[in-house]
C-alpha cells in the first residue's frame, strides 16, 4: 500500500502543478485583457481546487503510513535534529496544508466576486501564493531542504 501511495502522491503532484499553472495562465490572461470570466474559467477553478483536495487526502493517508513520519513522531528528540525527518514530519505537511487552505479560500472568494476582473484578480493573487508555497515545500531532486526524484 505504501508504494501505491508513493506513486499516487507523486503523479497527483504533477496534476496539481499543471492545473494551478493552467488556472493562473487563464487568470492572468483574463485579468490583463479585461476578459470575461467564462464557464470554462469557473470549471478550471473548480477542478484545480478539487485536484488539490484529492492530493491532500492522498497526502494525509501517505503521511500517516510513512515510516519516516512514524519514526519522527516516535523519536521526536533525535528526529528533529535530522532536517530530512523534520522536513517530512512537520514542514512539508504544514506548508502543503497551508497551500491547500489558500487555494480553497481563493477559489471560494473568486466564485463569489461580482465582476469578472475581480474574479480573475482573486484567483491570480491566491493561487500564485499557493503555488509559491507548494514549490518551496515539494522535495525536488535539486532542493536543498529534502530531495526525492521527479517520479516515484
Buried (B, 14 or more C-beta within 10 A) or exposed (E): EEEEBBEBBBEBBEBBBEBBEEBBEBBBEBBEEEBEBEEEBBEBBEBBBEBBBBBBEBBEBBBEEBEBBBBBEEEEEEBEEBEBBBBBBBBBBEBBBBBBEBBBEBBEBBBEBEEBBBBBBBBBBBBBBBBEBBBBBBBBEEBEBBEBEEEE
